[in-house]
Amino acid sequence: MTKLEDHLEGIINIFHQYSVRTGHYDTLTKCELKKLITTELANTIKNTKDRPAVDQIFRDLDEDRDGQVDFNEFLSLLASVLLTTHDNIHKE
Ligand SMILES: [Ca+2]
C-alpha cells in the first residue's frame, strides 16, 4: 500500500472506531461524532466544549436529516478539516 492509501484507510478505520459504538455500526450518532471530534480532532476543531457548536456541526453534516452521520456525510467534515490544515501549514 502507498503512504496515501495507508492514510486513507486510517481515516476509515478511525471513523469505524467511533461508528460501531452505538446504533448502526456504519454511521455516527451525535454522541459518537462529538467523541470523534473531541478526541481525534482536538487541535483542529476547538470549540467542541460548546454544546451548541457540536449540535450545529452535526446538523450541517446530517444532510438527509436521519439523525445519523454516515461516511458520505462525514466526508464534508473531512474536506473542511483538510482545507483548514492545509491553510495552517502555509501560515506557519
Ligand atoms: Ca444522515
PDB file of the backbone (N, CA, C, O) and the ligand in Angstrom, with CONECT records:
HET     CA  A 101       1
ATOM      1  N   MET A   1       0.844  -1.194   0.000  1.00  0.00           N
ATOM      2  CA  MET A   1       0.000   0.000   0.000  1.00  0.00           C
ATOM      3  C   MET A   1       0.883   1.249   0.000  1.00  0.00           C
ATOM      4  O   MET A   1       1.927   1.272   0.652  1.00  0.00           O
ATOM      5  N   THR A   2       0.475   2.266  -0.714  1.00  0.00           N
ATOM      6  CA  THR A   2       1.256   3.511  -0.697  1.00  0.00           C
ATOM      7  C   THR A   2       0.956   4.286   0.585  1.00  0.00           C
ATOM      8  O   THR A   2       0.034   3.956   1.331  1.00  0.00           O
ATOM      9  N   LYS A   3       1.747   5.308   0.817  1.00  0.00           N
ATOM     10  CA  LYS A   3       1.568   6.116   2.023  1.00  0.00           C
ATOM     11  C   LYS A   3       0.180   6.766   2.033  1.00  0.00           C
ATOM     12  O   LYS A   3      -0.509   6.752   3.053  1.00  0.00           O
ATOM     13  N   LEU A   4      -0.221   7.328   0.903  1.00  0.00           N
ATOM     14  CA  LEU A   4      -1.534   7.977   0.846  1.00  0.00           C
ATOM     15  C   LEU A   4      -2.656   6.969   1.060  1.00  0.00           C
ATOM     16  O   LEU A   4      -3.608   7.233   1.794  1.00  0.00           O
ATOM     17  N   GLU A   5      -2.538   5.822   0.417  1.00  0.00           N
ATOM     18  CA  GLU A   5      -3.563   4.774   0.580  1.00  0.00           C
ATOM     19  C   GLU A   5      -3.657   4.325   2.035  1.00  0.00           C
ATOM     20  O   GLU A   5      -4.736   4.029   2.548  1.00  0.00           O
ATOM     21  N   ASP A   6      -2.495   4.284   2.683  1.00  0.00           N
ATOM     22  CA  ASP A   6      -2.441   3.912   4.083  1.00  0.00           C
ATOM     23  C   ASP A   6      -3.169   4.952   4.945  1.00  0.00           C
ATOM     24  O   ASP A   6      -3.904   4.597   5.866  1.00  0.00           O
ATOM     25  N   HIS A   7      -2.959   6.232   4.639  1.00  0.00           N
ATOM     26  CA  HIS A   7      -3.638   7.309   5.375  1.00  0.00           C
ATOM     27  C   HIS A   7      -5.144   7.256   5.151  1.00  0.00           C
ATOM     28  O   HIS A   7      -5.932   7.451   6.077  1.00  0.00           O
ATOM     29  N   LEU A   8      -5.530   6.988   3.907  1.00  0.00           N
ATOM     30  CA  LEU A   8      -6.965   6.929   3.591  1.00  0.00           C
ATOM     31  C   LEU A   8      -7.627   5.804   4.386  1.00  0.00           C
ATOM     32  O   LEU A   8      -8.710   5.974   4.947  1.00  0.00           O
ATOM     33  N   GLU A   9      -6.959   4.663   4.423  1.00  0.00           N
ATOM     34  CA  GLU A   9      -7.509   3.557   5.190  1.00  0.00           C
ATOM     35  C   GLU A   9      -7.549   3.894   6.679  1.00  0.00           C
ATOM     36  O   GLU A   9      -8.459   3.480   7.398  1.00  0.00           O
ATOM     37  N   GLY A  10      -6.552   4.649   7.129  1.00  0.00           N
ATOM     38  CA  GLY A  10      -6.517   5.084   8.523  1.00  0.00           C
ATOM     39  C   GLY A  10      -7.718   5.946   8.878  1.00  0.00           C
ATOM     40  O   GLY A  10      -8.274   5.818   9.969  1.00  0.00           O
ATOM     41  N   ILE A  11      -8.121   6.820   7.967  1.00  0.00           N
ATOM     42  CA  ILE A  11      -9.301   7.672   8.195  1.00  0.00           C
ATOM     43  C   ILE A  11     -10.544   6.794   8.343  1.00  0.00           C
ATOM     44  O   ILE A  11     -11.358   7.003   9.242  1.00  0.00           O
ATOM     45  N   ILE A  12     -10.677   5.826   7.464  1.00  0.00           N
ATOM     46  CA  ILE A  12     -11.836   4.925   7.517  1.00  0.00           C
ATOM     47  C   ILE A  12     -11.830   4.136   8.824  1.00  0.00           C
ATOM     48  O   ILE A  12     -12.873   3.951   9.451  1.00  0.00           O
ATOM     49  N   ASN A  13     -10.659   3.679   9.224  1.00  0.00           N
ATOM     50  CA  ASN A  13     -10.562   2.924  10.479  1.00  0.00           C
ATOM     51  C   ASN A  13     -10.995   3.766  11.677  1.00  0.00           C
ATOM     52  O   ASN A  13     -11.692   3.278  12.566  1.00  0.00           O
ATOM     53  N   ILE A  14     -10.581   5.022  11.695  1.00  0.00           N
ATOM     54  CA  ILE A  14     -10.963   5.893  12.816  1.00  0.00           C
ATOM     55  C   ILE A  14     -12.467   6.146  12.796  1.00  0.00           C
ATOM     56  O   ILE A  14     -13.113   6.124  13.844  1.00  0.00           O
ATOM     57  N   PHE A  15     -13.028   6.386  11.615  1.00  0.00           N
ATOM     58  CA  PHE A  15     -14.492   6.547  11.522  1.00  0.00           C
ATOM     59  C   PHE A  15     -15.187   5.319  12.129  1.00  0.00           C
ATOM     60  O   PHE A  15     -16.121   5.453  12.920  1.00  0.00           O
ATOM     61  N   HIS A  16     -14.727   4.138  11.755  1.00  0.00           N
ATOM     62  CA  HIS A  16     -15.351   2.897  12.246  1.00  0.00           C
ATOM     63  C   HIS A  16     -15.186   2.709  13.750  1.00  0.00           C
ATOM     64  O   HIS A  16     -16.083   2.205  14.426  1.00  0.00           O
ATOM     65  N   GLN A  17     -14.012   3.126  14.272  1.00  0.00           N
ATOM     66  CA  GLN A  17     -13.789   3.013  15.719  1.00  0.00           C
ATOM     67  C   GLN A  17     -14.900   3.688  16.502  1.00  0.00           C
ATOM     68  O   GLN A  17     -15.278   3.222  17.577  1.00  0.00           O
ATOM     69  N   TYR A  18     -15.430   4.795  15.962  1.00  0.00           N
ATOM     70  CA  TYR A  18     -16.485   5.533  16.656  1.00  0.00           C
ATOM     71  C   TYR A  18     -17.869   5.096  16.200  1.00  0.00           C
ATOM     72  O   TYR A  18     -18.801   5.053  17.002  1.00  0.00           O
ATOM     73  N   SER A  19     -18.011   4.773  14.924  1.00  0.00           N
ATOM     74  CA  SER A  19     -19.355   4.466  14.387  1.00  0.00           C
ATOM     75  C   SER A  19     -19.923   3.151  14.926  1.00  0.00           C
ATOM     76  O   SER A  19     -21.141   2.994  15.002  1.00  0.00           O
ATOM     77  N   VAL A  20     -19.058   2.209  15.298  1.00  0.00           N
ATOM     78  CA  VAL A  20     -19.558   0.897  15.763  1.00  0.00           C
ATOM     79  C   VAL A  20     -20.126   0.943  17.185  1.00  0.00           C
ATOM     80  O   VAL A  20     -20.773  -0.008  17.624  1.00  0.00           O
ATOM     81  N   ARG A  21     -19.890   2.035  17.898  1.00  0.00           N
ATOM     82  CA  ARG A  21     -20.199   2.042  19.334  1.00  0.00           C
ATOM     83  C   ARG A  21     -21.683   1.892  19.665  1.00  0.00           C
ATOM     84  O   ARG A  21     -22.060   1.022  20.450  1.00  0.00           O
ATOM     85  N   THR A  22     -22.517   2.731  19.073  1.00  0.00           N
ATOM     86  CA  THR A  22     -23.960   2.614  19.336  1.00  0.00           C
ATOM     87  C   THR A  22     -24.729   2.737  18.030  1.00  0.00           C
ATOM     88  O   THR A  22     -24.233   3.289  17.049  1.00  0.00           O
ATOM     89  N   GLY A  23     -25.950   2.212  18.037  1.00  0.00           N
ATOM     90  CA  GLY A  23     -26.802   2.310  16.854  1.00  0.00           C
ATOM     91  C   GLY A  23     -26.198   1.565  15.679  1.00  0.00           C
ATOM     92  O   GLY A  23     -25.518   0.555  15.862  1.00  0.00           O
ATOM     93  N   HIS A  24     -26.443   2.063  14.465  1.00  0.00           N
ATOM     94  CA  HIS A  24     -25.922   1.401  13.262  1.00  0.00           C
ATOM     95  C   HIS A  24     -24.396   1.431  13.283  1.00  0.00           C
ATOM     96  O   HIS A  24     -23.789   2.446  13.623  1.00  0.00           O
ATOM     97  N   TYR A  25     -23.777   0.286  12.908  1.00  0.00           N
ATOM     98  CA  TYR A  25     -22.321   0.159  13.019  1.00  0.00           C
ATOM     99  C   TYR A  25     -21.549   1.062  12.058  1.00  0.00           C
ATOM    100  O   TYR A  25     -20.361   1.313  12.256  1.00  0.00           O
ATOM    101  N   ASP A  26     -22.230   1.551  11.011  1.00  0.00           N
ATOM    102  CA  ASP A  26     -21.504   2.312   9.987  1.00  0.00           C
ATOM    103  C   ASP A  26     -21.935   3.788   9.916  1.00  0.00           C
ATOM    104  O   ASP A  26     -21.646   4.472   8.935  1.00  0.00           O
ATOM    105  N   THR A  27     -22.623   4.270  10.952  1.00  0.00           N
ATOM    106  CA  THR A  27     -22.979   5.695  10.996  1.00  0.00           C
ATOM    107  C   THR A  27     -22.668   6.243  12.395  1.00  0.00           C
ATOM    108  O   THR A  27     -22.610   5.504  13.378  1.00  0.00           O
ATOM    109  N   LEU A  28     -22.471   7.559  12.445  1.00  0.00           N
ATOM    110  CA  LEU A  28     -22.185   8.217  13.719  1.00  0.00           C
ATOM    111  C   LEU A  28     -23.459   8.833  14.285  1.00  0.00           C
ATOM    112  O   LEU A  28     -24.166   9.564  13.593  1.00  0.00           O
ATOM    113  N   THR A  29     -23.745   8.531  15.555  1.00  0.00           N
ATOM    114  CA  THR A  29     -24.772   9.292  16.268  1.00  0.00           C
ATOM    115  C   THR A  29     -24.130  10.616  16.674  1.00  0.00           C
ATOM    116  O   THR A  29     -22.925  10.808  16.512  1.00  0.00           O
ATOM    117  N   LYS A  30     -24.951  11.531  17.207  1.00  0.00           N
ATOM    118  CA  LYS A  30     -24.390  12.817  17.629  1.00  0.00           C
ATOM    119  C   LYS A  30     -23.317  12.610  18.697  1.00  0.00           C
ATOM    120  O   LYS A  30     -22.281  13.275  18.705  1.00  0.00           O
ATOM    121  N   CYS A  31     -23.601  11.666  19.598  1.00  0.00           N
ATOM    122  CA  CYS A  31     -22.667  11.378  20.678  1.00  0.00           C
ATOM    123  C   CYS A  31     -21.341  10.819  20.140  1.00  0.00           C
ATOM    124  O   CYS A  31     -20.266  11.207  20.596  1.00  0.00           O
ATOM    125  N   GLU A  32     -21.432   9.908  19.169  1.00  0.00           N
ATOM    126  CA  GLU A  32     -20.215   9.347  18.567  1.00  0.00           C
ATOM    127  C   GLU A  32     -19.431  10.420  17.805  1.00  0.00           C
ATOM    128  O   GLU A  32     -18.203  10.476  17.872  1.00  0.00           O
ATOM    129  N   LEU A  33     -20.163  11.267  17.082  1.00  0.00           N
ATOM    130  CA  LEU A  33     -19.494  12.348  16.341  1.00  0.00           C
ATOM    131  C   LEU A  33     -18.755  13.270  17.312  1.00  0.00           C
ATOM    132  O   LEU A  33     -17.610  13.655  17.074  1.00  0.00           O
ATOM    133  N   LYS A  34     -19.429  13.614  18.404  1.00  0.00           N
ATOM    134  CA  LYS A  34     -18.814  14.503  19.395  1.00  0.00           C
ATOM    135  C   LYS A  34     -17.536  13.883  19.949  1.00  0.00           C
ATOM    136  O   LYS A  34     -16.510  14.552  20.078  1.00  0.00           O
ATOM    137  N   LYS A  35     -17.615  12.593  20.274  1.00  0.00           N
ATOM    138  CA  LYS A  35     -16.454  11.873  20.811  1.00  0.00           C
ATOM    139  C   LYS A  35     -15.316  11.866  19.788  1.00  0.00           C
ATOM    140  O   LYS A  35     -14.160  12.108  20.137  1.00  0.00           O
ATOM    141  N   LEU A  36     -15.647  11.590  18.535  1.00  0.00           N
ATOM    142  CA  LEU A  36     -14.623  11.561  17.478  1.00  0.00           C
ATOM    143  C   LEU A  36     -13.949  12.929  17.351  1.00  0.00           C
ATOM    144  O   LEU A  36     -12.724  13.028  17.296  1.00  0.00           O
ATOM    145  N   ILE A  37     -14.771  13.981  17.307  1.00  0.00           N
ATOM    146  CA  ILE A  37     -14.216  15.325  17.132  1.00  0.00           C
ATOM    147  C   ILE A  37     -13.351  15.721  18.329  1.00  0.00           C
ATOM    148  O   ILE A  37     -12.242  16.227  18.158  1.00  0.00           O
ATOM    149  N   THR A  38     -13.866  15.487  19.551  1.00  0.00           N
ATOM    150  CA  THR A  38     -13.121  15.939  20.728  1.00  0.00           C
ATOM    151  C   THR A  38     -11.855  15.112  20.945  1.00  0.00           C
ATOM    152  O   THR A  38     -10.879  15.611  21.507  1.00  0.00           O
ATOM    153  N   THR A  39     -11.862  13.852  20.505  1.00  0.00           N
ATOM    154  CA  THR A  39     -10.695  13.004  20.713  1.00  0.00           C
ATOM    155  C   THR A  39      -9.694  13.106  19.567  1.00  0.00           C
ATOM    156  O   THR A  39      -8.495  13.274  19.790  1.00  0.00           O
ATOM    157  N   GLU A  40     -10.194  13.004  18.346  1.00  0.00           N
ATOM    158  CA  GLU A  40      -9.297  12.871  17.186  1.00  0.00           C
ATOM    159  C   GLU A  40      -9.002  14.198  16.490  1.00  0.00           C
ATOM    160  O   GLU A  40      -8.026  14.302  15.746  1.00  0.00           O
ATOM    161  N   LEU A  41      -9.829  15.205  16.723  1.00  0.00           N
ATOM    162  CA  LEU A  41      -9.620  16.482  16.037  1.00  0.00           C
ATOM    163  C   LEU A  41      -9.480  17.627  17.043  1.00  0.00           C
ATOM    164  O   LEU A  41      -9.834  18.772  16.762  1.00  0.00           O
ATOM    165  N   ALA A  42      -8.957  17.287  18.214  1.00  0.00           N
ATOM    166  CA  ALA A  42      -8.898  18.248  19.327  1.00  0.00           C
ATOM    167  C   ALA A  42      -8.107  19.512  18.991  1.00  0.00           C
ATOM    168  O   ALA A  42      -8.411  20.591  19.499  1.00  0.00           O
ATOM    169  N   ASN A  43      -7.098  19.377  18.139  1.00  0.00           N
ATOM    170  CA  ASN A  43      -6.279  20.549  17.804  1.00  0.00           C
ATOM    171  C   ASN A  43      -6.804  21.318  16.603  1.00  0.00           C
ATOM    172  O   ASN A  43      -6.343  22.421  16.310  1.00  0.00           O
ATOM    173  N   THR A  44      -7.772  20.727  15.911  1.00  0.00           N
ATOM    174  CA  THR A  44      -8.269  21.338  14.680  1.00  0.00           C
ATOM    175  C   THR A  44      -9.610  22.019  14.896  1.00  0.00           C
ATOM    176  O   THR A  44      -9.833  23.138  14.433  1.00  0.00           O
ATOM    177  N   ILE A  45     -10.510  21.327  15.610  1.00  0.00           N
ATOM    178  CA  ILE A  45     -11.830  21.900  15.898  1.00  0.00           C
ATOM    179  C   ILE A  45     -11.848  22.213  17.390  1.00  0.00           C
ATOM    180  O   ILE A  45     -11.910  21.315  18.229  1.00  0.00           O
ATOM    181  N   LYS A  46     -11.793  23.498  17.700  1.00  0.00           N
ATOM    182  CA  LYS A  46     -11.512  23.911  19.078  1.00  0.00           C
ATOM    183  C   LYS A  46     -12.755  24.102  19.951  1.00  0.00           C
ATOM    184  O   LYS A  46     -12.705  23.866  21.158  1.00  0.00           O
ATOM    185  N   ASN A  47     -13.842  24.520  19.361  1.00  0.00           N
ATOM    186  CA  ASN A  47     -14.966  24.969  20.188  1.00  0.00           C
ATOM    187  C   ASN A  47     -15.909  23.833  20.590  1.00  0.00           C
ATOM    188  O   ASN A  47     -17.114  24.040  20.736  1.00  0.00           O
ATOM    189  N   THR A  48     -15.344  22.614  20.768  1.00  0.00           N
ATOM    190  CA  THR A  48     -16.214  21.458  20.987  1.00  0.00           C
ATOM    191  C   THR A  48     -16.720  21.319  22.412  1.00  0.00           C
ATOM    192  O   THR A  48     -17.576  20.477  22.686  1.00  0.00           O
ATOM    193  N   LYS A  49     -16.199  22.139  23.330  1.00  0.00           N
ATOM    194  CA  LYS A  49     -16.750  22.124  24.690  1.00  0.00           C
ATOM    195  C   LYS A  49     -18.136  22.769  24.664  1.00  0.00           C
ATOM    196  O   LYS A  49     -18.959  22.582  25.560  1.00  0.00           O
ATOM    197  N   ASP A  50     -18.350  23.518  23.621  1.00  0.00           N
ATOM    198  CA  ASP A  50     -19.551  24.303  23.451  1.00  0.00           C
ATOM    199  C   ASP A  50     -20.617  23.432  22.773  1.00  0.00           C
ATOM    200  O   ASP A  50     -20.527  23.156  21.577  1.00  0.00           O
ATOM    201  N   ARG A  51     -21.618  23.005  23.536  1.00  0.00           N
ATOM    202  CA  ARG A  51     -22.621  22.063  23.032  1.00  0.00           C
ATOM    203  C   ARG A  51     -23.344  22.569  21.779  1.00  0.00           C
ATOM    204  O   ARG A  51     -23.504  21.801  20.831  1.00  0.00           O
ATOM    205  N   PRO A  52     -23.791  23.844  21.738  1.00  0.00           N
ATOM    206  CA  PRO A  52     -24.447  24.324  20.513  1.00  0.00           C
ATOM    207  C   PRO A  52     -23.565  24.197  19.277  1.00  0.00           C
ATOM    208  O   PRO A  52     -24.069  23.958  18.179  1.00  0.00           O
ATOM    209  N   ALA A  53     -22.248  24.356  19.444  1.00  0.00           N
ATOM    210  CA  ALA A  53     -21.337  24.243  18.300  1.00  0.00           C
ATOM    211  C   ALA A  53     -21.331  22.816  17.757  1.00  0.00           C
ATOM    212  O   ALA A  53     -21.351  22.612  16.543  1.00  0.00           O
ATOM    213  N   VAL A  54     -21.304  21.834  18.651  1.00  0.00           N
ATOM    214  CA  VAL A  54     -21.334  20.432  18.217  1.00  0.00           C
ATOM    215  C   VAL A  54     -22.684  20.118  17.562  1.00  0.00           C
ATOM    216  O   VAL A  54     -22.744  19.435  16.540  1.00  0.00           O
ATOM    217  N   ASP A  55     -23.760  20.623  18.162  1.00  0.00           N
ATOM    218  CA  ASP A  55     -25.091  20.435  17.568  1.00  0.00           C
ATOM    219  C   ASP A  55     -25.140  20.996  16.150  1.00  0.00           C
ATOM    220  O   ASP A  55     -25.709  20.392  15.242  1.00  0.00           O
ATOM    221  N   GLN A  56     -24.530  22.167  15.987  1.00  0.00           N
ATOM    222  CA  GLN A  56     -24.529  22.817  14.675  1.00  0.00           C
ATOM    223  C   GLN A  56     -23.716  21.998  13.666  1.00  0.00           C
ATOM    224  O   GLN A  56     -24.145  21.822  12.526  1.00  0.00           O
ATOM    225  N   ILE A  57     -22.556  21.502  14.075  1.00  0.00           N
ATOM    226  CA  ILE A  57     -21.729  20.674  13.188  1.00  0.00           C
ATOM    227  C   ILE A  57     -22.529  19.440  12.767  1.00  0.00           C
ATOM    228  O   ILE A  57     -22.548  19.068  11.593  1.00  0.00           O
ATOM    229  N   PHE A  58     -23.190  18.813  13.744  1.00  0.00           N
ATOM    230  CA  PHE A  58     -23.969  17.606  13.441  1.00  0.00           C
ATOM    231  C   PHE A  58     -25.099  17.918  12.450  1.00  0.00           C
ATOM    232  O   PHE A  58     -25.312  17.177  11.490  1.00  0.00           O
ATOM    233  N   ARG A  59     -25.809  19.007  12.691  1.00  0.00           N
ATOM    234  CA  ARG A  59     -26.908  19.390  11.786  1.00  0.00           C
ATOM    235  C   ARG A  59     -26.396  19.661  10.376  1.00  0.00           C
ATOM    236  O   ARG A  59     -27.009  19.252   9.390  1.00  0.00           O
ATOM    237  N   ASP A  60     -25.264  20.355  10.294  1.00  0.00           N
ATOM    238  CA  ASP A  60     -24.695  20.671   8.978  1.00  0.00           C
ATOM    239  C   ASP A  60     -24.289  19.404   8.230  1.00  0.00           C
ATOM    240  O   ASP A  60     -24.449  19.317   7.012  1.00  0.00           O
ATOM    241  N   LEU A  61     -23.759  18.414   8.971  1.00  0.00           N
ATOM    242  CA  LEU A  61     -23.280  17.196   8.308  1.00  0.00           C
ATOM    243  C   LEU A  61     -24.423  16.261   7.921  1.00  0.00           C
ATOM    244  O   LEU A  61     -24.366  15.604   6.882  1.00  0.00           O
ATOM    245  N   ASP A  62     -25.463  16.204   8.761  1.00  0.00           N
ATOM    246  CA  ASP A  62     -26.560  15.251   8.546  1.00  0.00           C
ATOM    247  C   ASP A  62     -27.516  15.763   7.457  1.00  0.00           C
ATOM    248  O   ASP A  62     -28.629  16.213   7.729  1.00  0.00           O
ATOM    249  N   GLU A  63     -27.034  15.673   6.226  1.00  0.00           N
ATOM    250  CA  GLU A  63     -27.762  16.269   5.097  1.00  0.00           C
ATOM    251  C   GLU A  63     -29.133  15.649   4.869  1.00  0.00           C
ATOM    252  O   GLU A  63     -30.075  16.359   4.518  1.00  0.00           O
ATOM    253  N   ASP A  64     -29.267  14.326   5.064  1.00  0.00           N
ATOM    254  CA  ASP A  64     -30.564  13.697   4.824  1.00  0.00           C
ATOM    255  C   ASP A  64     -31.455  13.701   6.072  1.00  0.00           C
ATOM    256  O   ASP A  64     -32.545  13.129   6.073  1.00  0.00           O
ATOM    257  N   ARG A  65     -30.964  14.363   7.146  1.00  0.00           N
ATOM    258  CA  ARG A  65     -31.775  14.556   8.366  1.00  0.00           C
ATOM    259  C   ARG A  65     -32.304  13.252   8.964  1.00  0.00           C
ATOM    260  O   ARG A  65     -33.437  13.203   9.442  1.00  0.00           O
ATOM    261  N   ASP A  66     -31.473  12.182   8.937  1.00  0.00           N
ATOM    262  CA  ASP A  66     -31.936  10.932   9.553  1.00  0.00           C
ATOM    263  C   ASP A  66     -31.365  10.764  10.964  1.00  0.00           C
ATOM    264  O   ASP A  66     -31.513   9.703  11.571  1.00  0.00           O
ATOM    265  N   GLY A  67     -30.718  11.802  11.484  1.00  0.00           N
ATOM    266  CA  GLY A  67     -30.191  11.744  12.846  1.00  0.00           C
ATOM    267  C   GLY A  67     -28.898  10.952  12.975  1.00  0.00           C
ATOM    268  O   GLY A  67     -28.451  10.658  14.083  1.00  0.00           O
ATOM    269  N   GLN A  68     -28.298  10.609  11.834  1.00  0.00           N
ATOM    270  CA  GLN A  68     -27.045   9.853  11.808  1.00  0.00           C
ATOM    271  C   GLN A  68     -26.123  10.504  10.783  1.00  0.00           C
ATOM    272  O   GLN A  68     -26.580  11.033   9.770  1.00  0.00           O
ATOM    273  N   VAL A  69     -24.822  10.461  11.056  1.00  0.00           N
ATOM    274  CA  VAL A  69     -23.862  10.932  10.059  1.00  0.00           C
ATOM    275  C   VAL A  69     -23.174   9.709   9.452  1.00  0.00           C
ATOM    276  O   VAL A  69     -22.400   9.027  10.123  1.00  0.00           O
ATOM    277  N   ASP A  70     -23.463   9.439   8.182  1.00  0.00           N
ATOM    278  CA  ASP A  70     -22.820   8.297   7.516  1.00  0.00           C
ATOM    279  C   ASP A  70     -21.474   8.739   6.933  1.00  0.00           C
ATOM    280  O   ASP A  70     -21.111   9.912   7.011  1.00  0.00           O
ATOM    281  N   PHE A  71     -20.746   7.798   6.356  1.00  0.00           N
ATOM    282  CA  PHE A  71     -19.392   8.135   5.896  1.00  0.00           C
ATOM    283  C   PHE A  71     -19.429   9.196   4.801  1.00  0.00           C
ATOM    284  O   PHE A  71     -18.576  10.082   4.748  1.00  0.00           O
ATOM    285  N   ASN A  72     -20.416   9.093   3.942  1.00  0.00           N
ATOM    286  CA  ASN A  72     -20.587  10.076   2.879  1.00  0.00           C
ATOM    287  C   ASN A  72     -20.765  11.491   3.449  1.00  0.00           C
ATOM    288  O   ASN A  72     -20.170  12.450   2.957  1.00  0.00           O
ATOM    289  N   GLU A  73     -21.583  11.600   4.481  1.00  0.00           N
ATOM    290  CA  GLU A  73     -21.812  12.904   5.124  1.00  0.00           C
ATOM    291  C   GLU A  73     -20.572  13.369   5.902  1.00  0.00           C
ATOM    292  O   GLU A  73     -20.287  14.564   5.987  1.00  0.00           O
ATOM    293  N   PHE A  74     -19.856  12.409   6.458  1.00  0.00           N
ATOM    294  CA  PHE A  74     -18.631  12.699   7.207  1.00  0.00           C
ATOM    295  C   PHE A  74     -17.554  13.306   6.301  1.00  0.00           C
ATOM    296  O   PHE A  74     -16.688  14.049   6.762  1.00  0.00           O
ATOM    297  N   LEU A  75     -17.623  12.975   4.997  1.00  0.00           N
ATOM    298  CA  LEU A  75     -16.638  13.485   4.042  1.00  0.00           C
ATOM    299  C   LEU A  75     -16.598  15.007   4.006  1.00  0.00           C
ATOM    300  O   LEU A  75     -15.534  15.588   3.796  1.00  0.00           O
ATOM    301  N   SER A  76     -17.755  15.673   4.211  1.00  0.00           N
ATOM    302  CA  SER A  76     -17.695  17.140   4.164  1.00  0.00           C
ATOM    303  C   SER A  76     -16.930  17.707   5.361  1.00  0.00           C
ATOM    304  O   SER A  76     -16.285  18.750   5.252  1.00  0.00           O
ATOM    305  N   LEU A  77     -17.006  17.012   6.511  1.00  0.00           N
ATOM    306  CA  LEU A  77     -16.191  17.445   7.653  1.00  0.00           C
ATOM    307  C   LEU A  77     -14.704  17.234   7.341  1.00  0.00           C
ATOM    308  O   LEU A  77     -13.871  18.097   7.619  1.00  0.00           O
ATOM    309  N   LEU A  78     -14.388  16.075   6.760  1.00  0.00           N
ATOM    310  CA  LEU A  78     -13.000  15.782   6.402  1.00  0.00           C
ATOM    311  C   LEU A  78     -12.456  16.803   5.420  1.00  0.00           C
ATOM    312  O   LEU A  78     -11.320  17.260   5.548  1.00  0.00           O
ATOM    313  N   ALA A  79     -13.285  17.162   4.429  1.00  0.00           N
ATOM    314  CA  ALA A  79     -12.846  18.123   3.425  1.00  0.00           C
ATOM    315  C   ALA A  79     -12.522  19.457   4.089  1.00  0.00           C
ATOM    316  O   ALA A  79     -11.491  20.058   3.790  1.00  0.00           O
ATOM    317  N   SER A  80     -13.393  19.931   4.993  1.00  0.00           N
ATOM    318  CA  SER A  80     -13.122  21.235   5.598  1.00  0.00           C
ATOM    319  C   SER A  80     -11.938  21.168   6.562  1.00  0.00           C
ATOM    320  O   SER A  80     -11.175  22.126   6.677  1.00  0.00           O
ATOM    321  N   VAL A  81     -11.787  20.039   7.252  1.00  0.00           N
ATOM    322  CA  VAL A  81     -10.640  19.880   8.144  1.00  0.00           C
ATOM    323  C   VAL A  81      -9.331  19.848   7.339  1.00  0.00           C
ATOM    324  O   VAL A  81      -8.331  20.435   7.751  1.00  0.00           O
ATOM    325  N   LEU A  82      -9.345  19.166   6.202  1.00  0.00           N
ATOM    326  CA  LEU A  82      -8.159  19.112   5.336  1.00  0.00           C
ATOM    327  C   LEU A  82      -7.794  20.503   4.819  1.00  0.00           C
ATOM    328  O   LEU A  82      -6.622  20.878   4.785  1.00  0.00           O
ATOM    329  N   LEU A  83      -8.817  21.260   4.420  1.00  0.00           N
ATOM    330  CA  LEU A  83      -8.566  22.616   3.912  1.00  0.00           C
ATOM    331  C   LEU A  83      -7.972  23.500   5.001  1.00  0.00           C
ATOM    332  O   LEU A  83      -7.021  24.242   4.753  1.00  0.00           O
ATOM    333  N   THR A  84      -8.533  23.420   6.214  1.00  0.00           N
ATOM    334  CA  THR A  84      -8.023  24.208   7.334  1.00  0.00           C
ATOM    335  C   THR A  84      -6.589  23.818   7.653  1.00  0.00           C
ATOM    336  O   THR A  84      -5.736  24.678   7.871  1.00  0.00           O
ATOM    337  N   THR A  85      -6.328  22.508   7.679  1.00  0.00           N
ATOM    338  CA  THR A  85      -4.980  22.021   7.987  1.00  0.00           C
ATOM    339  C   THR A  85      -3.987  22.500   6.939  1.00  0.00           C
ATOM    340  O   THR A  85      -2.878  22.916   7.272  1.00  0.00           O
ATOM    341  N   HIS A  86      -4.383  22.442   5.679  1.00  0.00           N
ATOM    342  CA  HIS A  86      -3.524  22.906   4.589  1.00  0.00           C
ATOM    343  C   HIS A  86      -3.228  24.399   4.740  1.00  0.00           C
ATOM    344  O   HIS A  86      -2.079  24.824   4.617  1.00  0.00           O
ATOM    345  N   ASP A  87      -4.272  25.194   5.008  1.00  0.00           N
ATOM    346  CA  ASP A  87      -4.084  26.640   5.214  1.00  0.00           C
ATOM    347  C   ASP A  87      -3.126  26.899   6.371  1.00  0.00           C
ATOM    348  O   ASP A  87      -2.240  27.749   6.278  1.00  0.00           O
ATOM    349  N   ASN A  88      -3.312  26.158   7.465  1.00  0.00           N
ATOM    350  CA  ASN A  88      -2.487  26.368   8.655  1.00  0.00           C
ATOM    351  C   ASN A  88      -1.024  26.035   8.397  1.00  0.00           C
ATOM    352  O   ASN A  88      -0.133  26.708   8.914  1.00  0.00           O
ATOM    353  N   ILE A  89      -0.769  25.000   7.600  1.00  0.00           N
ATOM    354  CA  ILE A  89       0.611  24.635   7.270  1.00  0.00           C
ATOM    355  C   ILE A  89       1.303  25.788   6.546  1.00  0.00           C
ATOM    356  O   ILE A  89       2.483  26.054   6.772  1.00  0.00           O
ATOM    357  N   HIS A  90       0.556  26.472   5.672  1.00  0.00           N
ATOM    358  CA  HIS A  90       1.169  27.590   4.936  1.00  0.00           C
ATOM    359  C   HIS A  90       1.336  28.843   5.778  1.00  0.00           C
ATOM    360  O   HIS A  90       2.128  29.727   5.449  1.00  0.00           O
ATOM    361  N   LYS A  91       0.569  28.911   6.885  1.00  0.00           N
ATOM    362  CA  LYS A  91       0.691  30.078   7.776  1.00  0.00           C
ATOM    363  C   LYS A  91       1.900  29.962   8.686  1.00  0.00           C
ATOM    364  O   LYS A  91       2.441  30.967   9.148  1.00  0.00           O
ATOM    365  N   GLU A  92       2.326  28.710   8.947  1.00  0.00           N
ATOM    366  CA  GLU A  92       3.400  28.501   9.933  1.00  0.00           C
ATOM    367  C   GLU A  92       4.754  28.959   9.422  1.00  0.00           C
ATOM    368  O   GLU A  92       5.752  28.849  10.134  1.00  0.00           O
TER     369      GLU A  92
HETATM  370 CA    CA A 101     -27.565  11.252   7.773  1.00  0.00          CA2+
END
